[in-house]
Amino acid sequence: MARKSKEEISKIYQEIQDHICKELELGDGEGKFIEDKWQREEGGGGRTRIFKNGKIIEKGGVAFSAVHGTTPSKILQKLNLEKSDFYATGVSIVLHPKSPLVPIIHMNIRYFEMDNGVHWFGGGIDLTPHYIDIEDAKYFHSEVKKVCDEFRPEAYEKFKKWADDYFFIKHRNETRGIGGIFYDHLKAESDEEFNTILNFSLNIGRLFPKIYNYFMAKNSQLDFGPREKDWQKLRRGRYVEFNLVWDAGTKFGLDTNGRTESILMSMPPEASWEYMYQPEFGGKENFTLENLKKGIDWLNFTA
């Protein structure tokens, strides 16, 4: 089977966006997505969908984009690429729940192509719980592993390590959450391999609403109080720090003169910073901080 064209991939990614938005609306039960279509002056555009008035999701965004044009010199230099026009398309998602017992989640699937034939796929999915729950971590990683195993036997271990290294807040010496998978620059040598990587990308997209609807149904009714809300705001602050300081997608979007509102849709509605904060020893906040580390085997984790 011939490989999909960049235009066909964009169309499929839009269908993935439609599917995810529909499923999240059903899972939340009250909120709806508001669509904002936009055009990029240099070429291309997208549609950003923001979640409004949710029962469970306080703020969420599911963004599709397909942009093209002259590749900025900063990108060429960083990636050691020859000068050529580019085409980039993908779906990016971040959800911030009302309850501190429901995790923050992120997913991104993307495709990049240049007129000179250079191309690759990238993406990933990771979970950022405000409070680490061992059973939730096992469920998340087991579901992600199933998709990886269908793709390549070695994919889960390789992409999990990549996620641990990527979703790492270096200036805090802690991971953003419990990780997941991350991959980039996956290139194909044949049409068959190209379509296999594309299908892996799409399966990650289809997995997203299944996982998050599970967490919404399981955790959104659990009781919490002011202590948990205060902690949630502090953890959201860490999320902001990563996205503004380390996230490559944020930097790529800004470097290619992307749409700022869509690029920064990942920001939470409220966040806090407290000077020299130290959690109570032995408390659930301390347990979370102690396990924001690289290399944890969440599938077999025991406290």
WOVENQUI-V797291 format. One record per backbone hydrogen bond with DSSP energy under -1.0 kcal/mol. CO is the residue of the C=O (numbers start at 1). NH is the residue of the N-H. E is the energy in kcal/mol with one decimal. If there is no record, write none. Layout:
CO/NH/E + CO/NH/E
This chain:
5/9/-2.4 + 6/10/-2.1 + 7/11/-1.9 + 8/12/-2.2 + 9/13/-2.6 + 10/14/-2.0 + 11/15/-1.7 + 12/16/-2.0 + 13/17/-2.3 + 14/18/-2.3 + 15/19/-2.4 + 16/20/-2.6 + 17/21/-2.4 + 18/22/-2.2 + 19/23/-2.3 + 20/24/-2.4 + 21/25/-2.1 + 22/26/-1.8 + 23/27/-2.3 + 24/28/-2.6 + 25/29/-2.3 + 32/52/-2.8 + 34/50/-2.3 + 36/48/-2.6 + 38/46/-2.3 + 40/43/-1.5 + 43/68/-1.4 + 44/40/-3.1 + 45/66/-2.9 + 46/38/-2.5 + 47/64/-2.1 + 48/36/-2.6 + 49/62/-2.7 + 50/34/-2.8 + 52/32/-1.8 + 56/98/-3.1 + 59/96/-3.4 + 60/51/-3.0 + 61/94/-1.6 + 62/49/-1.6 + 63/92/-2.5 + 64/47/-2.0 + 65/90/-2.0 + 66/45/-2.0 + 67/88/-3.0 + 69/86/-2.9 + 72/76/-2.0 + 73/77/-2.6 + 74/78/-2.0 + 75/79/-2.4 + 76/81/-2.3 + 85/115/-2.2 + 86/69/-1.8 + 87/113/-2.7 + 88/67/-2.7 + 89/111/-3.1 + 90/65/-2.0 + 91/109/-2.4 + 92/63/-3.0 + 93/107/-2.0 + 94/61/-2.2 + 95/105/-1.3 + 96/58/-1.5 + 96/59/-2.3 + 99/102/-1.3 + 104/128/-3.0 + 105/95/-2.1 + 106/126/-2.1 + 107/93/-3.0 + 108/124/-2.4 + 109/91/-2.5 + 110/122/-2.0 + 111/89/-2.5 + 112/120/-2.2 + 113/87/-2.6 + 114/117/-2.0 + 118/114/-2.8 + 120/112/-2.6 + 121/186/-2.4 + 122/110/-2.4 + 123/183/-2.6 + 124/108/-2.5 + 125/181/-2.3 + 126/106/-2.1 + 127/178/-2.1 + 128/104/-2.3 + 133/137/-2.4 + 134/138/-2.4 + 135/139/-2.4 + 136/140/-2.6 + 137/141/-2.4 + 138/142/-2.3 + 139/143/-2.2 + 140/144/-2.1 + 141/145/-2.4 + 142/146/-1.7 + 143/147/-1.3 + 144/148/-2.1 + 145/149/-3.0 + 146/150/-1.4 + 148/152/-2.5 + 152/155/-1.4 + 154/158/-1.9 + 155/159/-3.3 + 156/160/-2.7 + 157/161/-1.9 + 158/162/-1.8 + 159/163/-2.1 + 159/182/-1.4 + 160/164/-2.6 + 161/165/-2.3 + 162/166/-2.4 + 163/167/-3.1 + 166/168/-2.1 + 167/176/-2.6 + 168/170/-1.3 + 169/172/-1.6 + 169/173/-1.4 + 169/174/-1.3 + 174/169/-3.0 + 179/127/-2.2 + 181/125/-1.6 + 183/123/-2.6 + 186/121/-1.8 + 190/194/-2.3 + 191/195/-2.4 + 192/196/-1.8 + 193/197/-2.3 + 194/198/-2.3 + 195/199/-2.4 + 196/200/-1.9 + 197/201/-2.3 + 198/202/-2.3 + 199/203/-2.3 + 200/204/-1.9 + 201/205/-1.7 + 202/206/-2.3 + 203/207/-1.8 + 204/208/-1.3 + 207/211/-2.3 + 208/212/-2.4 + 209/213/-2.5 + 210/214/-1.4 + 211/215/-1.9 + 212/216/-2.6 + 213/217/-2.3 + 214/218/-2.3 + 215/219/-2.6 + 216/220/-1.5 + 219/222/-1.4 + 225/229/-1.9 + 226/230/-2.6 + 227/231/-1.9 + 228/232/-2.3 + 229/233/-1.9 + 230/234/-1.6 + 231/235/-2.5 + 232/236/-2.4 + 233/237/-1.6 + 233/272/-2.4 + 234/238/-1.4 + 235/239/-1.8 + 236/240/-2.2 + 237/241/-2.1 + 238/242/-2.3 + 239/243/-2.3 + 240/244/-2.3 + 241/245/-2.0 + 242/246/-2.6 + 242/247/-1.7 + 247/251/-1.7 + 248/252/-2.9 + 249/253/-2.5 + 250/254/-2.2 + 251/255/-2.6 + 252/256/-1.9 + 253/258/-3.4 + 254/257/-1.3 + 259/263/-2.4 + 260/264/-2.4 + 262/265/-1.1 + 264/267/-1.6 + 274/277/-1.2 + 280/283/-2.0 + 283/287/-2.1 + 284/288/-1.7 + 285/289/-2.2 + 286/290/-2.4 + 288/291/-1.0 + 289/292/-1.3 + 291/293/-1.5 + 292/175/-1.3 + 296/298/-1.3 + 297/300/-1.0
